[in-house]
Amino acid sequence: MTVHTLTIHGRQITARGNLDLIVAPGRVLITGSRASTPYGETIASSAAENLACRGAILIASTAYGIDGTAVRAARPDRTVLIQAAGLD
């Protein structure tokens, strides 16, 4: 996946994935606590899987917890990762 550096509202962010998806219809953002519970991770995973089956595009960070769980459950070709501090 290609890594891009963008400036949004004067701040630099790093993004990975097909940036055309950022403006495509059907975008969904799933985010939540880094200190998530097993129940929260189950719900995030289920939601991401169900949305992916319906063609949704996931926009998420690479954080731990809910965000990471959703990213792992989504389709990689329909996911854009965005991180203010860099992807590494």
OpenMM code with the backbone's topology and positions (N, CA, C; nanometers):
from openmm import Vec3, app, unit

residues = "MET THR VAL HIS THR LEU THR ILE HIS GLY ARG GLN ILE THR ALA ARG GLY ASN LEU ASP LEU ILE VAL ALA PRO GLY ARG VAL LEU ILE THR GLY SER ARG ALA SER THR PRO TYR GLY GLU THR ILE ALA SER SER ALA ALA GLU ASN LEU ALA CYS ARG GLY ALA ILE LEU ILE ALA SER THR ALA TYR GLY ILE ASP GLY THR ALA VAL ARG ALA ALA ARG PRO ASP ARG THR VAL LEU ILE GLN ALA ALA GLY LEU ASP".split()
positions = [
    Vec3(0.0830, -0.1170, 0.0000),
    Vec3(0.0000, 0.0000, 0.0000),
    Vec3(0.0883, 0.1244, 0.0000),
    Vec3(0.0502, 0.2219, -0.0789),
    Vec3(0.1259, 0.3454, -0.0882),
    Vec3(0.0982, 0.4340, 0.0324),
    Vec3(0.2035, 0.4969, 0.0825),
    Vec3(0.1908, 0.5889, 0.1957),
    Vec3(0.1929, 0.7312, 0.1414),
    Vec3(0.0974, 0.8134, 0.1866),
    Vec3(0.0844, 0.9514, 0.1427),
    Vec3(0.0948, 1.0435, 0.2633),
    Vec3(0.1519, 1.1621, 0.2420),
    Vec3(0.1515, 1.2658, 0.3446),
    Vec3(0.0604, 1.3766, 0.2940),
    Vec3(-0.0387, 1.4130, 0.3719),
    Vec3(-0.1371, 1.5137, 0.3341),
    Vec3(-0.1358, 1.6273, 0.4344),
    Vec3(-0.1795, 1.7433, 0.3904),
    Vec3(-0.1999, 1.8554, 0.4818),
    Vec3(-0.3489, 1.8857, 0.4835),
    Vec3(-0.4092, 1.8714, 0.5989),
    Vec3(-0.5512, 1.8973, 0.6157),
    Vec3(-0.5667, 1.9989, 0.7278),
    Vec3(-0.6304, 2.1108, 0.6961),
    Vec3(-0.6494, 2.2200, 0.7922),
    Vec3(-0.5168, 2.2619, 0.8558),
    Vec3(-0.4120, 2.2657, 0.7735),
    Vec3(-0.2822, 2.3108, 0.8199),
    Vec3(-0.2003, 2.2092, 0.8982),
    Vec3(-0.2508, 2.0866, 0.9114),
    Vec3(-0.1793, 1.9836, 0.9873),
    Vec3(-0.1444, 1.8685, 0.8951),
    Vec3(-0.0248, 1.8150, 0.9124),
    Vec3(0.0175, 1.7011, 0.8313),
    Vec3(-0.0338, 1.5715, 0.8905),
    Vec3(-0.0862, 1.4869, 0.8031),
    Vec3(-0.1268, 1.3530, 0.8425),
    Vec3(-0.0679, 1.2543, 0.7444),
    Vec3(-0.0598, 1.1313, 0.7844),
    Vec3(-0.0107, 1.0245, 0.6985),
    Vec3(-0.1277, 0.9328, 0.6671),
    Vec3(-0.1376, 0.8923, 0.5418),
    Vec3(-0.2468, 0.8039, 0.5005),
    Vec3(-0.1898, 0.6901, 0.4182),
    Vec3(-0.2537, 0.5750, 0.4298),
    Vec3(-0.2142, 0.4576, 0.3523),
    Vec3(-0.3400, 0.3993, 0.2895),
    Vec3(-0.3316, 0.3697, 0.1607),
    Vec3(-0.4452, 0.3125, 0.0901),
    Vec3(-0.4809, 0.3963, -0.0311),
    Vec3(-0.5899, 0.3625, -0.0941),
    Vec3(-0.6379, 0.4328, -0.2122),
    Vec3(-0.7097, 0.5596, -0.1669),
    Vec3(-0.6465, 0.6753, -0.1852),
    Vec3(-0.7039, 0.8007, -0.1362),
    Vec3(-0.8311, 0.8400, -0.2100),
    Vec3(-0.8563, 0.7856, -0.3271),
    Vec3(-0.9820, 0.8125, -0.3971),
    Vec3(-1.1013, 0.7649, -0.3140),
    Vec3(-1.0792, 0.6675, -0.2276),
    Vec3(-1.1870, 0.6156, -0.1431),
    Vec3(-1.2330, 0.7162, -0.0380),
    Vec3(-1.1470, 0.8140, -0.0056),
    Vec3(-1.1827, 0.9122, 0.0973),
    Vec3(-1.3047, 0.9936, 0.0564),
    Vec3(-1.3229, 1.0164, -0.0726),
    Vec3(-1.4361, 1.0973, -0.1184),
    Vec3(-1.5449, 1.0130, -0.1851),
    Vec3(-1.5271, 0.8831, -0.1883),
    Vec3(-1.6266, 0.7950, -0.2497),
    Vec3(-1.7476, 0.7781, -0.1576),
    Vec3(-1.8651, 0.7531, -0.2151),
    Vec3(-1.9822, 0.7274, -0.1309),
    Vec3(-1.9658, 0.5984, -0.0511),
    Vec3(-2.0304, 0.5907, 0.0617),
    Vec3(-2.0282, 0.4681, 0.1413),
    Vec3(-1.9146, 0.4604, 0.2414),
    Vec3(-1.8623, 0.5776, 0.2827),
    Vec3(-1.7525, 0.5793, 0.3797),
    Vec3(-1.8063, 0.5632, 0.5208),
    Vec3(-1.7310, 0.4889, 0.6012),
    Vec3(-1.7664, 0.4672, 0.7412),
    Vec3(-1.6404, 0.4826, 0.8248),
    Vec3(-1.6520, 0.5511, 0.9360),
    Vec3(-1.5416, 0.5635, 1.0302),
    Vec3(-1.5789, 0.4868, 1.1556),
    Vec3(-1.4925, 0.3944, 1.1944),
    Vec3(-1.5129, 0.3224, 1.3200),
    Vec3(-1.3963, 0.3579, 1.4106),
    Vec3(-1.4279, 0.4127, 1.5255),
    Vec3(-1.3238, 0.4518, 1.6187),
    Vec3(-1.3724, 0.4282, 1.7609),
    Vec3(-1.2802, 0.4180, 1.8515),
    Vec3(-1.3191, 0.3938, 1.9904),
    Vec3(-1.1974, 0.3908, 2.0806),
    Vec3(-1.2151, 0.3369, 2.1951),
    Vec3(-1.1124, 0.3359, 2.2983),
    Vec3(-0.9948, 0.2459, 2.2628),
    Vec3(-0.8756, 0.2909, 2.2995),
    Vec3(-0.7574, 0.2036, 2.2878),
    Vec3(-0.7628, 0.0960, 2.3954),
    Vec3(-0.8184, 0.1292, 2.5100),
    Vec3(-0.8311, 0.0336, 2.6211),
    Vec3(-0.9693, -0.0318, 2.6118),
    Vec3(-0.9917, -0.1012, 2.5029),
    Vec3(-1.1236, -0.1577, 2.4766),
    Vec3(-1.1455, -0.2882, 2.5528),
    Vec3(-1.2700, -0.3230, 2.5660),
    Vec3(-1.3079, -0.4494, 2.6297),
    Vec3(-1.3256, -0.5566, 2.5223),
    Vec3(-1.3212, -0.6828, 2.5598),
    Vec3(-1.3486, -0.7884, 2.4617),
    Vec3(-1.4853, -0.7709, 2.3951),
    Vec3(-1.5852, -0.7274, 2.4716),
    Vec3(-1.7179, -0.7039, 2.4141),
    Vec3(-1.7117, -0.5943, 2.3074),
    Vec3(-1.6454, -0.4836, 2.3377),
    Vec3(-1.6314, -0.3736, 2.2422),
    Vec3(-1.5606, -0.4174, 2.1156),
    Vec3(-1.4565, -0.4989, 2.1301),
    Vec3(-1.3833, -0.5487, 2.0136),
    Vec3(-1.4694, -0.6431, 1.9303),
    Vec3(-1.5519, -0.7228, 1.9964),
    Vec3(-1.6438, -0.8123, 1.9238),
    Vec3(-1.7427, -0.7310, 1.8415),
    Vec3(-1.7983, -0.6269, 1.8995),
    Vec3(-1.8940, -0.5420, 1.8288),
    Vec3(-1.8255, -0.4691, 1.7131),
    Vec3(-1.7055, -0.4154, 1.7356),
    Vec3(-1.6326, -0.3443, 1.6300),
    Vec3(-1.6001, -0.4377, 1.5142),
    Vec3(-1.5568, -0.5586, 1.5454),
    Vec3(-1.5243, -0.6566, 1.4424),
    Vec3(-1.6482, -0.6946, 1.3626),
    Vec3(-1.7562, -0.7218, 1.4324),
    Vec3(-1.8814, -0.7591, 1.3669),
    Vec3(-1.9327, -0.6461, 1.2782),
    Vec3(-1.9291, -0.5237, 1.3284),
    Vec3(-1.9752, -0.4085, 1.2503),
    Vec3(-1.8905, -0.3904, 1.1249),
    Vec3(-1.7580, -0.3992, 1.1388),
    Vec3(-1.6697, -0.3823, 1.0232),
    Vec3(-1.6917, -0.4923, 0.9199),
    Vec3(-1.7066, -0.6158, 0.9646),
    Vec3(-1.7316, -0.7267, 0.8725),
    Vec3(-1.8641, -0.7079, 0.7991),
    Vec3(-1.9696, -0.6740, 0.8723),
    Vec3(-2.1006, -0.6552, 0.8108),
    Vec3(-2.1014, -0.5387, 0.7131),
    Vec3(-2.0372, -0.4292, 0.7495),
    Vec3(-2.0305, -0.3149, 0.6592),
    Vec3(-1.9477, -0.3466, 0.5352),
    Vec3(-1.8377, -0.4201, 0.5535),
    Vec3(-1.7539, -0.4590, 0.4399),
    Vec3(-1.8309, -0.5471, 0.3420),
    Vec3(-1.9134, -0.6366, 0.3937),
    Vec3(-1.9958, -0.7234, 0.3082),
    Vec3(-2.0944, -0.6423, 0.2251),
    Vec3(-2.1280, -0.5238, 0.2729),
    Vec3(-2.2217, -0.4372, 0.2016),
    Vec3(-2.1494, -0.3330, 0.1166),
    Vec3(-2.0169, -0.3468, 0.1039),
    Vec3(-1.9392, -0.2584, 0.0180),
    Vec3(-1.8937, -0.1286, 0.0802),
    Vec3(-1.9066, -0.1147, 0.2111),
    Vec3(-1.8659, 0.0097, 0.2773),
    Vec3(-1.7142, 0.0266, 0.2712),
    Vec3(-1.6720, 0.1508, 0.2748),
    Vec3(-1.5307, 0.1870, 0.2795),
    Vec3(-1.4993, 0.2252, 0.4232),
    Vec3(-1.3997, 0.1627, 0.4816),
    Vec3(-1.3610, 0.1923, 0.6194),
    Vec3(-1.2471, 0.2927, 0.6202),
    Vec3(-1.2655, 0.4002, 0.6946),
    Vec3(-1.1588, 0.4966, 0.7185),
    Vec3(-1.1286, 0.4883, 0.8668),
    Vec3(-1.0038, 0.4571, 0.9009),
    Vec3(-0.9703, 0.4342, 1.0411),
    Vec3(-0.8257, 0.4699, 1.0686),
    Vec3(-0.7940, 0.4788, 1.1955),
    Vec3(-0.6546, 0.4960, 1.2356),
    Vec3(-0.5945, 0.3571, 1.2570),
    Vec3(-0.4698, 0.3552, 1.2907),
    Vec3(-0.4031, 0.2267, 1.3148),
    Vec3(-0.3838, 0.2029, 1.4635),
    Vec3(-0.4645, 0.2694, 1.5444),
    Vec3(-0.4502, 0.2590, 1.6896),
    Vec3(-0.4877, 0.1205, 1.7399),
    Vec3(-0.4532, 0.0965, 1.8646),
    Vec3(-0.4922, -0.0278, 1.9313),
    Vec3(-0.6409, -0.0247, 1.9630),
    Vec3(-0.6918, -0.1305, 2.0134),
    Vec3(-0.8295, -0.1344, 2.0619),
    Vec3(-0.9308, -0.1426, 1.9500),
    Vec3(-1.0346, -0.0608, 1.9597),
    Vec3(-1.1469, -0.0649, 1.8672),
    Vec3(-1.1024, -0.0373, 1.7239),
    Vec3(-1.0209, 0.0655, 1.7032),
    Vec3(-0.9768, 0.1001, 1.5683),
    Vec3(-0.9038, -0.0165, 1.5017),
    Vec3(-0.8072, -0.0717, 1.5716),
    Vec3(-0.7295, -0.1827, 1.5165),
    Vec3(-0.8141, -0.3054, 1.4890),
    Vec3(-0.9078, -0.3323, 1.5770),
    Vec3(-0.9985, -0.4459, 1.5587),
    Vec3(-1.0814, -0.4273, 1.4323),
    Vec3(-1.1346, -0.3069, 1.4124),
    Vec3(-1.2153, -0.2790, 1.2931),
    Vec3(-1.1320, -0.2926, 1.1656),
    Vec3(-1.0090, -0.2436, 1.1688),
    Vec3(-0.9218, -0.2531, 1.0511),
    Vec3(-0.8936, -0.3986, 1.0168),
    Vec3(-0.8678, -0.4810, 1.1154),
    Vec3(-0.8394, -0.6228, 1.0889),
    Vec3(-0.9603, -0.6962, 1.0322),
    Vec3(-1.0803, -0.6507, 1.0640),
    Vec3(-1.2020, -0.7180, 1.0184),
    Vec3(-1.2500, -0.6680, 0.8820),
    Vec3(-1.2045, -0.5515, 0.8391),
    Vec3(-1.2507, -0.4923, 0.7135),
    Vec3(-1.1736, -0.5487, 0.5941),
    Vec3(-1.2199, -0.5143, 0.4748),
    Vec3(-1.1508, -0.5555, 0.3524),
    Vec3(-1.0335, -0.4614, 0.3271),
    Vec3(-0.9120, -0.5126, 0.3119),
    Vec3(-0.7954, -0.4258, 0.2920),
    Vec3(-0.8065, -0.3348, 0.1692),
    Vec3(-0.8698, -0.3830, 0.0625),
    Vec3(-0.8805, -0.3015, -0.0585),
    Vec3(-0.9855, -0.1916, -0.0471),
    Vec3(-1.0621, -0.1909, 0.0616),
    Vec3(-1.1658, -0.0895, 0.0839),
    Vec3(-1.1411, -0.0168, 0.2164),
    Vec3(-1.0128, -0.0086, 0.2564),
    Vec3(-0.9757, 0.0549, 0.3824),
    Vec3(-0.8710, 0.1623, 0.3574),
    Vec3(-0.8892, 0.2777, 0.4199),
    Vec3(-0.7894, 0.3847, 0.4175),
    Vec3(-0.7486, 0.4091, 0.5619),
    Vec3(-0.6190, 0.4009, 0.5885),
    Vec3(-0.5665, 0.4232, 0.7240),
    Vec3(-0.5134, 0.5661, 0.7321),
    Vec3(-0.5530, 0.6374, 0.8363),
    Vec3(-0.5089, 0.7748, 0.8548),
    Vec3(-0.4556, 0.7898, 0.9964),
    Vec3(-0.3391, 0.8513, 1.0070),
    Vec3(-0.2750, 0.8665, 1.1378),
    Vec3(-0.2071, 1.0020, 1.1450),
    Vec3(-0.2354, 1.0780, 1.2478),
    Vec3(-0.1750, 1.2095, 1.2632),
    Vec3(-0.0260, 1.2005, 1.2935),
    Vec3(0.0182, 1.0965, 1.3587),
    Vec3(0.1573, 1.0856, 1.4020),
    Vec3(0.2410, 0.9972, 1.3103),
    Vec3(0.1904, 0.9549, 1.1989),
    Vec3(0.2636, 0.8650, 1.1109),
    Vec3(0.2182, 0.7215, 1.1290),
    Vec3(0.2329, 0.6404, 1.0263),
    Vec3(0.1825, 0.5048, 1.0300),
    Vec3(0.2766, 0.4056, 1.0966),
    Vec3(0.4002, 0.4409, 1.1135),
    Vec3(0.4942, 0.3485, 1.1771),
    Vec3(0.4938, 0.3738, 1.3246),
] * unit.nanometer
topology = app.Topology()
chain = topology.addChain("A")
for resn in residues:
    res = topology.addResidue(resn, chain)
    for name in ("N", "CA", "C"):
        topology.addAtom(name, app.Element.getBySymbol(name[0]), res)
